[in-house]
């Protein structure tokens, strides 16, 4: 099972995670938004070698210190195909993932789930061993992110709702009552997931539908 270390960085309540393989000491960092030097110190104190940077989407408040981590570790960046060019300006090793692709972290792996709607290029990362979902801005504790495409967003949320209810949610911001939650709790209390249709989702987000 991967060890998960959740870290709040910056001034916008950003949350990123270190995912560590206990056996090998290899690690990945999700959305190194800010305080890259601090993230490196935390990893070093735990004896971890960051080999991979996992990006949920390309908003500046989620990739601001990709260059710091990549320069210090040589880590490969994995992201949606639509974010490759943007991230290639920050790191020399950037590779797109496909929907359902598994990315190794030592003896373990996480799965890429394409979840457009907040942006067209959102990727959630799913650890089936824990299980845990690293949702970026697609799903917060008790809410969800801003909307670029309501129909796509609703479909993405339905995909996430089908994951095991025991799944632990790790959002991209600490905007809820707690920094993490369970999918079981979200399915009962999060209006983004309880919405039964695109129309209901748009009513919750106060978006005119159809536009």
N, C-alpha and C positions, 0 to 999 in steps of 0.2 A: 504494500500500500504506500502511496506517495505521502510524504510529510508535507503539510500545507502551512505556510507561514503568511498570514495576512498582515499587511503593513499600510498604514495611512501615510500619504505623502502630500506635500504641497499645502496650499491654502484653500483648495476647493473640495475638501473631504474626499479626495481621490483614494481609492483602495487598489493596491496591487498585491500580487502573491508571488512568493517563492514556492515552487513545487520541487521537492527534493526526493531523490531515490536513496533510501537509507543504505542500501547495499553498496552502491557505486560512488556515492557522493556527488553524482551529476545532478544538475538542477536546471530548471527553466524559470524565467521571470515573466509574469504577465503584465503588460501595459506599464512599463517603467516610465511613469509620467513625469515625476520630479524627484529630486534628491537621489540622483543616481549614485553619487559617492556613498551615501548612507546605505543604499541597498547593497552595494558592493561590500561594505564593511560588515553588514549583517550576514551576508553569505559567507564571507571569509571567517567570521567568528564561529560559524557552524561547520566549518570545514567543507563548504560546498563549492563546486566548480560550475559556474553558469555556462551552459553550452548552447542554450536556446532562448530566444526572446519570442514570446507568443503575443501577437497583437490582436485585440478584438475589433478595433476600427481606427481610422487614421485621424481622428480629431486631435488637435494639438495637445489638449490636456490629457491625452493617453499615450503620446509617443514622444514627449518633449525630451526625455533623456535616453531614448534608444541609442543615440550616438555615443553617449557616455558609457553605457554598458557594453556596447559592441566594441568600442575602442579598447576597453580594459580587458575584455575576455575573449574577443574573436568569435563571440556567439553568432549563430545563424538566426536570422529573423524569419519567422513563418507568419504568413498573413493571407488575406483574401487576394486573389489575382489583381483586383482593381486597385490595391494599395501598393503593389510592387514598386512602381516608379517613384512614388512619394517616399517610400522607405529606403529605396536605393540611394537617395541623396543623403541618408543618415548613416548607412551601414554598408560595408562591402559585400556581405553575404546575405542576400534576401531571396527567399524562395516561396512561391505561392503554394497554398494547400487546396485540395479539392474537398468537396463536401463528403464527410464520412472518413476522410483520411486520418490515419493514426500517426501521431508524432511521438517518437520514442523519447523518454526521459530516463536514462539508465535502463533498468530492467522493467520499466513500466511504460505506459503510453497514455496520451490523451487524444480524444477524437475531436476533429473540427466539425462544427455544426453551422452551416451557413444560415444566418438569421437576418435577412435584410428587413428594413423598415425604419429603424432609427437612422441609419444611412444605408445606401445600397450595398455596402461592402462589410457589413458586420459579420463577425465570426464569434460564436460562443465555443468555449473549450470545455469538453466533458471528460471527467475522470471516472470511468466505470467501476474502478476498484473501490473507491471510497463509499458511495459515489458522490461526486461533487460537480457542480456546474459553475463555470467562471463566465459570467454573462455580460461583462462590460456595461454598456448603457442600455442594453436590450431589456433587462429586468432588474429592478431594484427591490429592496425589501419593502413591500407594500405598495409599489407603484412601478412605473416604467419610464423610459426616456422620451425625448421629443420625437415627433413623427415626420418622416419624409414621404412615406408611402403607406397609407392606412391598411390596404388590403394585404400587402406584403408583410407588414408588421403583425397583423392578426394571424396570418398563416404561420409566421415564425413562432409566435407565442403558443400556438396550438402544438407545434413540434416540441417545444420545451415542456408543455403540460403533459405530454405523453411519456416523459422520463419517469423512472421510479420515484414514488412519493418520498422515499427515504433520502433522495438526493439533497445534498447541502448546497445552498445558494450562496455564491460569493459575488456580489455586485461590484460595479466599477466605482461607485460612490457610496459613502455612508450617509444615505439620505433617509433611512428608515429608523425604526425604534431600536434596532440592533444592527451590528455590522454584517451579520450573516443570518440565514434563516433556513428553513427546510421547505422543499417544494410542497410538502403536505400542507404546511401553514399557508403558503402563498396561494394554493388552489382554493383555500377557504376564504382568504381575507384580502387578496390582491385584486382590485377591480380590473386590472389588465388581463388577468387570467380567468376571472369569473365572467367576463363578458362573453355572451353566447353567440355573437355575430359581429361582423365588421361594423354594422350600424351601432350596436351597443358599445363597442370599443370606441368608436368615434364620439359617441355621446359622452363617455367617460372622459375622453381627452378634449372635449369641446371643439371638435373638428367638424366642419360641414361635410356631409357625405351624401351622394357623390359630389366631388369638387367641381 
